[in-house]
């Protein structure tokens, strides 16, 4: 069994040949794909793809690059989407201090809120971490995860 656990099939890079890429993956022996949202729109497209293809599943959430545009209403919509069986994780969430597309304070706030939501929904999280190791670890520790042995 081959699983692509981190795809972004919703991205516009695939607009020209998305169905061909998916067919090629299936012919190549990929049995499951998790396509991952990065904001409300891409999460919606990811879920639409999961609905369309039996072997595709989706994760929904706000990537740290998009944290500044995240709001409670968008998160409420994602929570409703999360009730669908084809949603298997919350993500891609986390912190990215390298690129600076969103402010660190907003990233921290949105990351914490999203891992709280995932916890409440009993969904695993897909975490993005770039140049933010200590803060990611502290955030997970707050949520009762990340215990070092």
C-alpha positions in Angstrom: 0.0 0.0 0.0 1.4 3.4 -1.0 -0.1 6.5 0.6 0.7 10.1 -0.3 0.2 11.7 3.1 0.9 15.3 2.0 -0.4 16.5 -1.3 -1.7 19.9 -2.4 -3.8 18.9 -5.3 -6.0 22.0 -4.9 -3.1 24.3 -6.0 -3.5 26.2 -9.2 -0.3 24.6 -10.5 -2.5 21.5 -11.1 -5.4 23.4 -12.9 -4.2 22.3 -16.3 -3.7 18.6 -15.6 -5.1 17.8 -12.2 -7.1 14.8 -13.4 -4.1 13.4 -15.3 -1.9 13.8 -12.2 -4.5 12.0 -10.1 -4.9 9.2 -12.7 -1.1 8.8 -13.0 -0.8 8.5 -9.2 -3.5 5.8 -9.1 -1.9 3.9 -12.0 1.5 4.2 -10.2 0.1 2.3 -7.2 -0.9 5.1 -4.9 -3.8 3.7 -2.9 -4.6 6.8 -0.8 -3.9 10.5 -1.1 -4.4 13.2 1.6 -4.7 16.6 0.0 -4.2 19.4 2.4 -5.8 22.8 2.6 -4.0 26.0 3.5 -7.0 28.3 3.9 -10.7 28.3 3.6 -10.8 28.2 -0.2 -8.1 25.6 -0.7 -9.6 23.5 2.1 -12.9 23.6 0.2 -11.3 22.5 -3.0 -9.4 19.8 -1.2 -12.7 18.5 0.2 -14.4 18.7 -3.2 -11.5 16.5 -4.6 -11.9 14.0 -1.8 -15.7 13.8 -2.5 -15.0 13.2 -6.2 -12.3 10.5 -5.8 -12.7 7.4 -3.6 -9.0 7.2 -2.7 -8.5 10.9 -1.9 -9.1 12.3 1.5 -8.7 15.9 2.8 -7.2 17.9 5.6 -8.5 21.4 6.3 -7.0 24.3 8.0 -5.0 27.6 7.8 -1.3 27.4 6.9 0.9 29.9 8.9 1.5 31.9 5.7 -2.3 32.6 5.7 -2.7 33.3 9.4 -3.3 37.1 8.9 -6.3 36.4 6.8 -7.9 33.8 9.1 -10.9 34.8 11.2 -13.4 33.1 13.5 -16.0 32.9 10.7 -13.6 31.0 8.5 -12.7 28.7 11.3 -16.4 28.1 12.0 -16.9 27.1 8.3 -13.9 24.7 8.6 -15.4 23.1 11.7 -18.6 22.4 9.8 -16.6 20.9 6.9 -14.7 18.7 9.4 -17.8 16.7 10.1 -17.5 15.0 6.7 -16.0 11.6 6.6 -13.5 12.5 3.9 -11.8 15.0 6.3 -9.1 13.0 8.1 -7.0 15.7 9.7 -6.7 19.4 10.5 -3.9 21.1 8.7 -1.7 22.3 7.5 -1.2 24.4 10.5 1.8 25.7 12.4 4.5 28.4 12.5 6.8 29.7 9.8 9.2 32.4 10.9 11.3 32.1 7.8 9.0 33.6 5.1 7.2 36.2 7.2 4.0 36.2 5.1 2.0 36.5 8.4 3.0 38.1 11.7 4.4 35.8 14.3 1.8 36.9 16.9 -1.0 36.1 14.5 0.6 32.8 13.6 0.8 31.8 17.3 -2.8 32.8 17.9 -4.2 31.0 14.9 -2.0 27.9 15.5 -3.2 27.6 19.1 -6.8 28.0 18.1 -6.5 25.4 15.4 -4.9 22.8 17.6 -7.6 23.4 20.1 -10.2 22.8 17.4 -8.5 19.7 16.2 -8.3 18.4 19.8 -12.0 19.1 20.3 -12.9 17.3 17.0 -10.5 14.4 17.8 -8.6 15.0 14.5 -4.8 14.6 14.1 -2.9 17.8 13.0 -0.6 18.2 10.2 2.1 20.7 11.4 4.2 23.0 9.4 7.3 24.2 11.2 10.0 26.4 9.7 12.4 28.3 12.0 9.9 28.1 14.8 10.9 24.9 16.6 10.8 26.2 20.2 7.5 27.9 19.8 5.9 24.9 18.1 7.2 22.7 20.9 5.9 25.0 23.6 2.5 25.2 21.9 2.2 21.4 21.7 3.3 21.2 25.3 0.5 23.5 26.3 -1.9 21.1 24.6 -0.4 18.1 26.5 1.7 16.9 23.6 5.4 17.0 22.9 6.5 15.3 26.1 10.2 14.5 25.7 11.5 11.2 27.0 
